[in-house]
Amino acid sequence: MIFRLFFFCLFMSMVLAVNSQTNGIVRGFVKDKNTQELIVGAVIAIEGTAFATTSDADGNYRLEVPVG
């Protein structure tokens, strides 16, 4: 009985771990096409959704979005 409970708990922890990884991360940087300078405060958005972020002081951005 103890082994069944142990394996049930192990299985459930693996299921929860898989379900918690439903978001992906989009990363990058924004720079001017002509001058190649990094752009601070640029808005990065996925069209048609509410997912958006802005570039930081170094022109980098990080956007967490659902996988799929």
All heavy atoms as a GROMACS GRO file, in nm:
protein
  521
    1MET      N    1   0.082  -0.120   0.000
    1MET     CA    2   0.000   0.000   0.000
    1MET      C    3   0.086   0.126   0.000
    1MET      O    4   0.054   0.223  -0.068
    1MET     CB    5  -0.092  -0.006   0.123
    1MET     CG    6  -0.183   0.112   0.135
    1MET     SD    7  -0.301   0.112   0.000
    1MET     CE    8  -0.388   0.259   0.035
    2ILE      N    9   0.194   0.124   0.075
    2ILE     CA   10   0.283   0.240   0.083
    2ILE      C   11   0.347   0.265  -0.053
    2ILE      O   12   0.362   0.381  -0.095
    2ILE     CB   13   0.389   0.220   0.192
    2ILE    CG1   14   0.321   0.220   0.329
    2ILE    CG2   15   0.495   0.329   0.187
    2ILE    CD1   16   0.412   0.189   0.443
    3PHE      N   17   0.381   0.159  -0.125
    3PHE     CA   18   0.442   0.176  -0.256
    3PHE      C   19   0.344   0.238  -0.355
    3PHE      O   20   0.382   0.322  -0.436
    3PHE     CB   21   0.494   0.042  -0.310
    3PHE     CG   22   0.615  -0.006  -0.239
    3PHE    CD1   23   0.609  -0.117  -0.157
    3PHE    CD2   24   0.736   0.061  -0.252
    3PHE    CE1   25   0.722  -0.162  -0.090
    3PHE    CE2   26   0.849   0.017  -0.186
    3PHE     CZ   27   0.842  -0.094  -0.104
    4ARG      N   28   0.219   0.197  -0.348
    4ARG     CA   29   0.117   0.256  -0.436
    4ARG      C   30   0.102   0.405  -0.409
    4ARG      O   31   0.094   0.485  -0.501
    4ARG     CB   32  -0.018   0.188  -0.416
    4ARG     CG   33  -0.032   0.060  -0.487
    4ARG     CD   34  -0.173   0.011  -0.472
    4ARG     NE   35  -0.198  -0.096  -0.566
    4ARG     CZ   36  -0.307  -0.165  -0.569
    4ARG    NH1   37  -0.404  -0.138  -0.484
    4ARG    NH2   38  -0.323  -0.261  -0.657
    5LEU      N   39   0.097   0.442  -0.282
    5LEU     CA   40   0.085   0.582  -0.244
    5LEU      C   41   0.208   0.661  -0.292
    5LEU      O   42   0.195   0.772  -0.345
    5LEU     CB   43   0.068   0.596  -0.093
    5LEU     CG   44   0.052   0.738  -0.041
    5LEU    CD1   45  -0.071   0.804  -0.101
    5LEU    CD2   46   0.044   0.736   0.110
    6PHE      N   47   0.326   0.602  -0.274
    6PHE     CA   48   0.449   0.668  -0.319
    6PHE      C   49   0.447   0.692  -0.470
    6PHE      O   50   0.475   0.803  -0.516
    6PHE     CB   51   0.571   0.584  -0.280
    6PHE     CG   52   0.698   0.635  -0.340
    6PHE    CD1   53   0.760   0.748  -0.286
    6PHE    CD2   54   0.756   0.572  -0.449
    6PHE    CE1   55   0.878   0.796  -0.341
    6PHE    CE2   56   0.873   0.620  -0.505
    6PHE     CZ   57   0.934   0.732  -0.450
    7PHE      N   58   0.412   0.592  -0.547
    7PHE     CA   59   0.411   0.607  -0.693
    7PHE      C   60   0.300   0.700  -0.740
    7PHE      O   61   0.316   0.773  -0.836
    7PHE     CB   62   0.402   0.471  -0.762
    7PHE     CG   63   0.532   0.397  -0.761
    7PHE    CD1   64   0.548   0.281  -0.687
    7PHE    CD2   65   0.642   0.446  -0.831
    7PHE    CE1   66   0.668   0.214  -0.684
    7PHE    CE2   67   0.763   0.379  -0.829
    7PHE     CZ   68   0.776   0.263  -0.755
    8PHE      N   69   0.187   0.700  -0.670
    8PHE     CA   70   0.080   0.794  -0.702
    8PHE      C   71   0.128   0.938  -0.680
    8PHE      O   72   0.109   1.024  -0.765
    8PHE     CB   73  -0.045   0.766  -0.618
    8PHE     CG   74  -0.153   0.865  -0.640
    8PHE    CD1   75  -0.229   0.863  -0.756
    8PHE    CD2   76  -0.180   0.964  -0.546
    8PHE    CE1   77  -0.329   0.956  -0.778
    8PHE    CE2   78  -0.279   1.057  -0.566
    8PHE     CZ   79  -0.354   1.053  -0.682
    9CYS      N   80   0.194   0.963  -0.566
    9CYS     CA   81   0.247   1.098  -0.538
    9CYS      C   82   0.354   1.137  -0.638
    9CYS      O   83   0.358   1.252  -0.684
    9CYS     CB   84   0.302   1.104  -0.396
    9CYS     SG   85   0.176   1.095  -0.269
   10LEU      N   86   0.440   1.045  -0.676
   10LEU     CA   87   0.543   1.071  -0.775
   10LEU      C   88   0.481   1.106  -0.910
   10LEU      O   89   0.520   1.203  -0.974
   10LEU     CB   90   0.636   0.949  -0.789
   10LEU     CG   91   0.750   0.963  -0.888
   10LEU    CD1   92   0.847   1.072  -0.842
   10LEU    CD2   93   0.822   0.831  -0.902
   11PHE      N   94   0.381   1.030  -0.951
   11PHE     CA   95   0.312   1.056  -1.077
   11PHE      C   96   0.245   1.193  -1.075
   11PHE      O   97   0.256   1.270  -1.171
   11PHE     CB   98   0.209   0.946  -1.104
   11PHE     CG   99   0.125   0.973  -1.226
   11PHE    CD1  100   0.177   0.954  -1.352
   11PHE    CD2  101  -0.006   1.017  -1.212
   11PHE    CE1  102   0.100   0.980  -1.465
   11PHE    CE2  103  -0.084   1.042  -1.323
   11PHE     CZ  104  -0.031   1.024  -1.450
   12MET      N  105   0.176   1.226  -0.968
   12MET     CA  106   0.107   1.354  -0.959
   12MET      C  107   0.206   1.471  -0.961
   12MET      O  108   0.179   1.574  -1.022
   12MET     CB  109   0.019   1.359  -0.833
   12MET     CG  110  -0.101   1.269  -0.841
   12MET     SD  111  -0.203   1.295  -0.988
   12MET     CE  112  -0.269   1.456  -0.954
   13SER      N  113   0.321   1.455  -0.898
   13SER     CA  114   0.420   1.563  -0.901
   13SER      C  115   0.474   1.584  -1.041
   13SER      O  116   0.500   1.697  -1.082
   13SER     CB  117   0.532   1.536  -0.802
   13SER     OG  118   0.607   1.424  -0.840
   14MET      N  119   0.488   1.476  -1.119
   14MET     CA  120   0.534   1.490  -1.257
   14MET      C  121   0.426   1.558  -1.342
   14MET      O  122   0.457   1.641  -1.427
   14MET     CB  123   0.573   1.355  -1.316
   14MET     CG  124   0.701   1.300  -1.260
   14MET     SD  125   0.762   1.153  -1.344
   14MET     CE  126   0.631   1.037  -1.319
   15VAL      N  127   0.300   1.524  -1.322
   15VAL     CA  128   0.191   1.587  -1.395
   15VAL      C  129   0.186   1.736  -1.365
   15VAL      O  130   0.173   1.818  -1.455
   15VAL     CB  131   0.056   1.519  -1.362
   15VAL    CG1  132  -0.061   1.601  -1.414
   15VAL    CG2  133   0.052   1.379  -1.420
   16LEU      N  134   0.198   1.772  -1.240
   16LEU     CA  135   0.196   1.913  -1.202
   16LEU      C  136   0.316   1.988  -1.260
   16LEU      O  137   0.304   2.102  -1.302
   16LEU     CB  138   0.193   1.928  -1.050
   16LEU     CG  139   0.062   1.884  -0.984
   16LEU    CD1  140   0.076   1.889  -0.832
   16LEU    CD2  141  -0.054   1.968  -1.031
   17ALA      N  142   0.430   1.924  -1.266
   17ALA     CA  143   0.550   1.987  -1.322
   17ALA      C  144   0.532   2.014  -1.471
   17ALA      O  145   0.571   2.119  -1.522
   17ALA     CB  146   0.673   1.901  -1.296
   18VAL      N  147   0.472   1.921  -1.542
   18VAL     CA  148   0.450   1.938  -1.686
   18VAL      C  149   0.348   2.048  -1.710
   18VAL      O  150   0.365   2.132  -1.798
   18VAL     CB  151   0.404   1.805  -1.751
   18VAL    CG1  152   0.354   1.828  -1.892
   18VAL    CG2  153   0.518   1.705  -1.749
   19ASN      N  154   0.242   2.052  -1.632
   19ASN     CA  155   0.139   2.154  -1.650
   19ASN      C  156   0.188   2.293  -1.614
   19ASN      O  157   0.134   2.391  -1.664
   19ASN     CB  158   0.015   2.120  -1.567
   19ASN     CG  159  -0.067   2.011  -1.629
   19ASN    OD1  160  -0.057   1.987  -1.748
   19ASN    ND2  161  -0.147   1.944  -1.549
   20SER      N  162   0.286   2.305  -1.529
   20SER     CA  163   0.334   2.437  -1.490
   20SER      C  164   0.422   2.500  -1.599
   20SER      O  165   0.455   2.617  -1.591
   20SER     CB  166   0.412   2.428  -1.360
   20SER     OG  167   0.532   2.357  -1.378
   21GLN      N  168   0.459   2.424  -1.699
   21GLN     CA  169   0.546   2.475  -1.805
   21GLN      C  170   0.463   2.509  -1.930
   21GLN      O  171   0.498   2.472  -2.040
   21GLN     CB  172   0.653   2.373  -1.838
   21GLN     CG  173   0.744   2.345  -1.721
   21GLN     CD  174   0.845   2.237  -1.753
   21GLN    OE1  175   0.844   2.178  -1.860
   21GLN    NE2  176   0.932   2.210  -1.659
   22THR      N  177   0.357   2.584  -1.911
   22THR     CA  178   0.270   2.617  -2.024
   22THR      C  179   0.299   2.754  -2.082
   22THR      O  180   0.229   2.798  -2.171
   22THR     CB  181   0.123   2.609  -1.982
   22THR    OG1  182   0.102   2.700  -1.874
   22THR    CG2  183   0.084   2.469  -1.941
   23ASN      N  184   0.400   2.823  -2.032
   23ASN     CA  185   0.438   2.954  -2.085
   23ASN      C  186   0.575   2.948  -2.149
   23ASN      O  187   0.662   2.875  -2.104
   23ASN     CB  188   0.438   3.060  -1.975
   23ASN     CG  189   0.299   3.099  -1.932
   23ASN    OD1  190   0.204   3.079  -2.005
   23ASN    ND2  191   0.287   3.155  -1.815
   24GLY      N  192   0.589   3.025  -2.254
   24GLY     CA  193   0.719   3.038  -2.320
   24GLY      C  194   0.768   3.180  -2.305
   24GLY      O  195   0.693   3.270  -2.265
   25ILE      N  196   0.893   3.202  -2.335
   25ILE     CA  197   0.953   3.334  -2.323
   25ILE      C  198   1.009   3.377  -2.457
   25ILE      O  199   1.083   3.302  -2.520
   25ILE     CB  200   1.063   3.335  -2.216
   25ILE    CG1  201   1.003   3.301  -2.080
   25ILE    CG2  202   1.133   3.470  -2.211
   25ILE    CD1  203   1.104   3.285  -1.970
   26VAL      N  204   0.970   3.496  -2.499
   26VAL     CA  205   1.024   3.556  -2.621
   26VAL      C  206   1.119   3.665  -2.575
   26VAL      O  207   1.080   3.753  -2.499
   26VAL     CB  208   0.912   3.616  -2.709
   26VAL    CG1  209   0.970   3.680  -2.832
   26VAL    CG2  210   0.810   3.509  -2.744
   27ARG      N  211   1.244   3.659  -2.619
   27ARG     CA  212   1.344   3.759  -2.581
   27ARG      C  213   1.408   3.818  -2.704
   27ARG      O  214   1.413   3.755  -2.809
   27ARG     CB  215   1.456   3.694  -2.499
   27ARG     CG  216   1.416   3.638  -2.371
   27ARG     CD  217   1.533   3.580  -2.300
   27ARG     NE  218   1.484   3.508  -2.182
   27ARG     CZ  219   1.558   3.439  -2.103
   27ARG    NH1  220   1.687   3.429  -2.127
   27ARG    NH2  221   1.507   3.380  -1.999
   28GLY      N  222   1.459   3.938  -2.688
   28GLY     CA  223   1.528   4.000  -2.799
   28GLY      C  224   1.572   4.141  -2.765
   28GLY      O  225   1.574   4.179  -2.648
   29PHE      N  226   1.606   4.216  -2.867
   29PHE     CA  227   1.644   4.355  -2.848
   29PHE      C  228   1.592   4.434  -2.966
   29PHE      O  229   1.562   4.379  -3.072
   29PHE     CB  230   1.796   4.373  -2.832
   29PHE     CG  231   1.874   4.318  -2.948
   29PHE    CD1  232   1.907   4.399  -3.056
   29PHE    CD2  233   1.917   4.187  -2.948
   29PHE    CE1  234   1.979   4.349  -3.163
   29PHE    CE2  235   1.989   4.137  -3.054
   29PHE     CZ  236   2.021   4.218  -3.161
   30VAL      N  237   1.580   4.565  -2.945
   30VAL     CA  238   1.527   4.653  -3.049
   30VAL      C  239   1.634   4.756  -3.080
   30VAL      O  240   1.689   4.820  -2.990
   30VAL     CB  241   1.399   4.726  -3.001
   30VAL    CG1  242   1.343   4.812  -3.112
   30VAL    CG2  243   1.295   4.625  -2.953
   31LYS      N  244   1.668   4.770  -3.210
   31LYS     CA  245   1.764   4.872  -3.248
   31LYS      C  246   1.722   4.941  -3.377
   31LYS      O  247   1.647   4.884  -3.457
   31LYS     CB  248   1.905   4.817  -3.260
   31LYS     CG  249   1.926   4.712  -3.365
   31LYS     CD  250   2.071   4.666  -3.362
   31LYS     CE  251   2.097   4.558  -3.462
   31LYS     NZ  252   2.237   4.517  -3.462
   32ASP      N  253   1.768   5.062  -3.394
   32ASP     CA  254   1.737   5.141  -3.512
   32ASP      C  255   1.800   5.078  -3.635
   32ASP      O  256   1.917   5.038  -3.633
   32ASP     CB  257   1.788   5.284  -3.492
   32ASP     CG  258   1.746   5.375  -3.604
   32ASP    OD1  259   1.817   5.376  -3.707
   32ASP    OD2  260   1.644   5.444  -3.588
   33LYS      N  261   1.725   5.068  -3.742
   33LYS     CA  262   1.773   5.004  -3.865
   33LYS      C  263   1.891   5.080  -3.926
   33LYS      O  264   1.986   5.020  -3.974
   33LYS     CB  265   1.659   4.996  -3.966
   33LYS     CG  266   1.697   4.930  -4.095
   33LYS     CD  267   1.577   4.924  -4.190
   33LYS     CE  268   1.616   4.864  -4.323
   33LYS     NZ  269   1.501   4.859  -4.414
   34ASN      N  270   1.886   5.213  -3.923
   34ASN     CA  271   1.989   5.294  -3.987
   34ASN      C  272   2.112   5.316  -3.900
   34ASN      O  273   2.225   5.300  -3.946
   34ASN     CB  274   1.932   5.429  -4.030
   34ASN     CG  275   1.820   5.412  -4.132
   34ASN    OD1  276   1.827   5.326  -4.219
   34ASN    ND2  277   1.716   5.491  -4.119
   35THR      N  278   2.090   5.351  -3.773
   35THR     CA  279   2.203   5.386  -3.686
   35THR      C  280   2.254   5.270  -3.603
   35THR      O  281   2.359   5.279  -3.542
   35THR     CB  282   2.163   5.500  -3.589
   35THR    OG1  283   2.061   5.452  -3.502
   35THR    CG2  284   2.116   5.622  -3.665
   36GLN      N  285   2.177   5.161  -3.598
   36GLN     CA  286   2.211   5.043  -3.518
   36GLN      C  287   2.212   5.072  -3.367
   36GLN      O  288   2.266   4.994  -3.290
   36GLN     CB  289   2.346   4.982  -3.561
   36GLN     CG  290   2.350   4.940  -3.706
   36GLN     CD  291   2.248   4.830  -3.736
   36GLN    OE1  292   2.239   4.732  -3.664
   36GLN    NE2  293   2.170   4.850  -3.840
   37GLU      N  294   2.157   5.185  -3.325
   37GLU     CA  295   2.149   5.218  -3.183
   37GLU      C  296   2.034   5.143  -3.119
   37GLU      O  297   1.928   5.127  -3.179
   37GLU     CB  298   2.129   5.368  -3.163
   37GLU     CG  299   2.248   5.452  -3.202
   37GLU     CD  300   2.223   5.600  -3.178
   37GLU    OE1  301   2.116   5.637  -3.126
   37GLU    OE2  302   2.312   5.678  -3.213
   38LEU      N  303   2.054   5.097  -2.995
   38LEU     CA  304   1.948   5.028  -2.923
   38LEU      C  305   1.840   5.129  -2.884
   38LEU      O  306   1.870   5.243  -2.852
   38LEU     CB  307   2.005   4.961  -2.798
   38LEU     CG  308   2.104   4.848  -2.829
   38LEU    CD1  309   2.169   4.799  -2.702
   38LEU    CD2  310   2.036   4.734  -2.900
   39ILE      N  311   1.715   5.086  -2.890
   39ILE     CA  312   1.602   5.174  -2.862
   39ILE      C  313   1.545   5.141  -2.725
   39ILE      O  314   1.506   5.028  -2.698
   39ILE     CB  315   1.494   5.160  -2.970
   39ILE    CG1  316   1.552   5.199  -3.106
   39ILE    CG2  317   1.372   5.245  -2.936
   39ILE    CD1  318   1.459   5.180  -3.221
   40VAL      N  319   1.542   5.243  -2.639
   40VAL     CA  320   1.490   5.230  -2.503
   40VAL      C  321   1.341   5.263  -2.504
   40VAL      O  322   1.298   5.360  -2.568
   40VAL     CB  323   1.564   5.326  -2.408
   40VAL    CG1  324   1.506   5.318  -2.269
   40VAL    CG2  325   1.712   5.295  -2.408
   41GLY      N  326   1.259   5.182  -2.436
   41GLY     CA  327   1.117   5.212  -2.422
   41GLY      C  328   1.030   5.176  -2.541
   41GLY      O  329   0.915   5.218  -2.547
   42ALA      N  330   1.082   5.097  -2.634
   42ALA     CA  331   1.000   5.053  -2.748
   42ALA      C  332   0.895   4.954  -2.699
   42ALA      O  333   0.920   4.873  -2.610
   42ALA     CB  334   1.088   4.987  -2.854
   43VAL      N  335   0.777   4.960  -2.755
   43VAL     CA  336   0.668   4.869  -2.718
   43VAL      C  337   0.673   4.747  -2.810
   43VAL      O  338   0.671   4.761  -2.932
   43VAL     CB  339   0.531   4.938  -2.727
   43VAL    CG1  340   0.419   4.839  -2.697
   43VAL    CG2  341   0.525   5.056  -2.633
   44ILE      N  342   0.680   4.630  -2.750
   44ILE     CA  343   0.678   4.504  -2.824
   44ILE      C  344   0.546   4.436  -2.790
   44ILE      O  345   0.518   4.412  -2.672
   44ILE     CB  346   0.797   4.414  -2.785
   44ILE    CG1  347   0.930   4.481  -2.821
   44ILE    CG2  348   0.787   4.279  -2.855
   44ILE    CD1  349   0.984   4.568  -2.716
   45ALA      N  350   0.464   4.405  -2.889
   45ALA     CA  351   0.332   4.347  -2.863
   45ALA      C  352   0.303   4.239  -2.965
   45ALA      O  353   0.352   4.243  -3.078
   45ALA     CB  354   0.224   4.455  -2.871
   46ILE      N  355   0.222   4.144  -2.925
   46ILE     CA  356   0.174   4.041  -3.017
   46ILE      C  357   0.038   4.088  -3.065
   46ILE      O  358  -0.056   4.100  -2.985
   46ILE     CB  359   0.168   3.904  -2.949
   46ILE    CG1  360   0.308   3.864  -2.904
   46ILE    CG2  361   0.107   3.801  -3.042
   46ILE    CD1  362   0.315   3.733  -2.832
   47GLU      N  363   0.028   4.113  -3.192
   47GLU     CA  364  -0.093   4.170  -3.251
   47GLU      C  365  -0.213   4.080  -3.225
   47GLU      O  366  -0.206   3.958  -3.238
   47GLU     CB  367  -0.073   4.186  -3.402
   47GLU     CG  368  -0.176   4.269  -3.470
   47GLU     CD  369  -0.140   4.296  -3.615
   47GLU    OE1  370  -0.029   4.343  -3.641
   47GLU    OE2  371  -0.226   4.268  -3.700
   48GLY      N  372  -0.322   4.143  -3.186
   48GLY     CA  373  -0.446   4.070  -3.161
   48GLY      C  374  -0.455   4.007  -3.023
   48GLY      O  375  -0.549   3.933  -2.995
   49THR      N  376  -0.356   4.033  -2.937
   49THR     CA  377  -0.359   3.980  -2.802
   49THR      C  378  -0.332   4.093  -2.703
   49THR      O  379  -0.304   4.206  -2.742
   49THR     CB  380  -0.251   3.872  -2.781
   49THR    OG1  381  -0.122   3.933  -2.780
   49THR    CG2  382  -0.258   3.766  -2.888
   50ALA      N  383  -0.334   4.059  -2.576
   50ALA     CA  384  -0.302   4.157  -2.471
   50ALA      C  385  -0.158   4.143  -2.426
   50ALA      O  386  -0.116   4.208  -2.329
   50ALA     CB  387  -0.396   4.138  -2.352
   51PHE      N  388  -0.079   4.062  -2.494
   51PHE     CA  389   0.060   4.039  -2.454
   51PHE      C  390   0.148   4.150  -2.509
   51PHE      O  391   0.156   4.169  -2.631
   51PHE     CB  392   0.110   3.903  -2.503
   51PHE     CG  393   0.031   3.789  -2.447
   51PHE    CD1  394  -0.055   3.717  -2.527
   51PHE    CD2  395   0.042   3.755  -2.314
   51PHE    CE1  396  -0.129   3.613  -2.476
   51PHE    CE2  397  -0.032   3.651  -2.261
   51PHE     CZ  398  -0.118   3.580  -2.342
   52ALA      N  399   0.211   4.223  -2.418
   52ALA     CA  400   0.299   4.333  -2.458
   52ALA      C  401   0.400   4.362  -2.350
   52ALA      O  402   0.381   4.326  -2.233
   52ALA     CB  403   0.216   4.458  -2.487
   53THR      N  404   0.508   4.426  -2.388
   53THR     CA  405   0.612   4.469  -2.295
   53THR      C  406   0.686   4.586  -2.358
   53THR      O  407   0.658   4.623  -2.471
   53THR     CB  408   0.708   4.353  -2.261
   53THR    OG1  409   0.792   4.392  -2.153
   53THR    CG2  410   0.793   4.313  -2.381
   54THR      N  411   0.780   4.642  -2.286
   54THR     CA  412   0.864   4.749  -2.340
   54THR      C  413   1.010   4.711  -2.326
   54THR      O  414   1.046   4.633  -2.239
   54THR     CB  415   0.840   4.883  -2.267
   54THR    OG1  416   0.865   4.864  -2.128
   54THR    CG2  417   0.699   4.932  -2.286
   55SER      N  418   1.092   4.769  -2.411
   55SER     CA  419   1.236   4.741  -2.402
   55SER      C  420   1.296   4.818  -2.284
   55SER      O  421   1.250   4.927  -2.249
   55SER     CB  422   1.306   4.778  -2.533
   55SER     OG  423   1.286   4.913  -2.565
   56ASP      N  424   1.398   4.761  -2.224
   56ASP     CA  425   1.460   4.822  -2.106
   56ASP      C  426   1.566   4.924  -2.146
   56ASP      O  427   1.577   4.962  -2.263
   56ASP     CB  428   1.518   4.715  -2.014
   56ASP     CG  429   1.631   4.634  -2.078
   56ASP    OD1  430   1.684   4.676  -2.183
   56ASP    OD2  431   1.667   4.530  -2.023
   57ALA      N  432   1.646   4.968  -2.050
   57ALA     CA  433   1.747   5.071  -2.072
   57ALA      C  434   1.856   5.026  -2.168
   57ALA      O  435   1.928   5.110  -2.225
   57ALA     CB  436   1.809   5.112  -1.939
   58ASP      N  437   1.868   4.896  -2.191
   58ASP     CA  438   1.967   4.843  -2.285
   58ASP      C  439   1.904   4.800  -2.417
   58ASP      O  440   1.971   4.737  -2.499
   58ASP     CB  441   2.041   4.726  -2.222
   58ASP     CG  442   2.119   4.766  -2.098
   58ASP    OD1  443   2.179   4.875  -2.099
   58ASP    OD2  444   2.118   4.689  -2.000
   59GLY      N  445   1.775   4.827  -2.436
   59GLY     CA  446   1.707   4.789  -2.559
   59GLY      C  447   1.657   4.646  -2.560
   59GLY      O  448   1.600   4.600  -2.658
   60ASN      N  449   1.675   4.573  -2.450
   60ASN     CA  450   1.633   4.432  -2.442
   60ASN      C  451   1.488   4.422  -2.397
   60ASN      O  452   1.438   4.508  -2.325
   60ASN     CB  453   1.720   4.357  -2.342
   60ASN     CG  454   1.865   4.356  -2.385
   60ASN    OD1  455   1.897   4.327  -2.498
   60ASN    ND2  456   1.952   4.391  -2.293
   61TYR      N  457   1.422   4.315  -2.438
   61TYR     CA  458   1.287   4.288  -2.391
   61TYR      C  459   1.270   4.140  -2.361
   61TYR      O  460   1.346   4.056  -2.409
   61TYR     CB  461   1.181   4.333  -2.492
   61TYR     CG  462   1.181   4.255  -2.621
   61TYR    CD1  463   1.105   4.141  -2.635
   61TYR    CD2  464   1.256   4.298  -2.730
   61TYR    CE1  465   1.106   4.069  -2.753
   61TYR    CE2  466   1.257   4.228  -2.849
   61TYR     CZ  467   1.181   4.114  -2.859
   61TYR     OH  468   1.182   4.043  -2.976
   62ARG      N  469   1.173   4.110  -2.278
   62ARG     CA  470   1.138   3.972  -2.240
   62ARG      C  471   0.987   3.967  -2.228
   62ARG      O  472   0.927   4.045  -2.154
   62ARG     CB  473   1.203   3.938  -2.107
   62ARG     CG  474   1.176   3.799  -2.059
   62ARG     CD  475   1.248   3.777  -1.924
   62ARG     NE  476   1.233   3.644  -1.876
   62ARG     CZ  477   1.132   3.600  -1.800
   62ARG    NH1  478   1.038   3.684  -1.766
   62ARG    NH2  479   1.126   3.476  -1.761
   63LEU      N  480   0.924   3.876  -2.301
   63LEU     CA  481   0.780   3.867  -2.304
   63LEU      C  482   0.739   3.722  -2.277
   63LEU      O  483   0.782   3.631  -2.347
   63LEU     CB  484   0.729   3.912  -2.441
   63LEU     CG  485   0.580   3.916  -2.464
   63LEU    CD1  486   0.511   4.012  -2.369
   63LEU    CD2  487   0.550   3.958  -2.608
   64GLU      N  488   0.660   3.702  -2.171
   64GLU     CA  489   0.612   3.568  -2.137
   64GLU      C  490   0.476   3.547  -2.201
   64GLU      O  491   0.384   3.626  -2.182
   64GLU     CB  492   0.602   3.554  -1.985
   64GLU     CG  493   0.579   3.413  -1.941
   64GLU     CD  494   0.593   3.397  -1.791
   64GLU    OE1  495   0.671   3.471  -1.730
   64GLU    OE2  496   0.524   3.309  -1.738
   65VAL      N  497   0.466   3.440  -2.281
   65VAL     CA  498   0.343   3.411  -2.355
   65VAL      C  499   0.309   3.263  -2.342
   65VAL      O  500   0.395   3.180  -2.316
   65VAL     CB  501   0.359   3.446  -2.505
   65VAL    CG1  502   0.380   3.594  -2.524
   65VAL    CG2  503   0.474   3.369  -2.567
   66PRO      N  504   0.182   3.228  -2.358
   66PRO     CA  505   0.143   3.087  -2.355
   66PRO      C  506   0.202   3.011  -2.474
   66PRO      O  507   0.214   3.067  -2.584
   66PRO     CB  508  -0.008   3.088  -2.361
   66PRO     CG  509  -0.051   3.228  -2.373
   66PRO     CD  510   0.068   3.315  -2.375
   67VAL      N  511   0.239   2.888  -2.453
   67VAL     CA  512   0.294   2.805  -2.560
   67VAL      C  513   0.182   2.766  -2.654
   67VAL      O  514   0.072   2.734  -2.612
   67VAL     CB  515   0.360   2.678  -2.499
   67VAL    CG1  516   0.405   2.584  -2.608
   67VAL    CG2  517   0.477   2.719  -2.412
   68GLY      N  518   0.213   2.767  -2.783
   68GLY     CA  519   0.117   2.719  -2.880
   68GLY      C  520   0.061   2.820  -2.969
   68GLY      O  521   0.065   2.919  -3.007
   0.00000   0.00000   0.00000
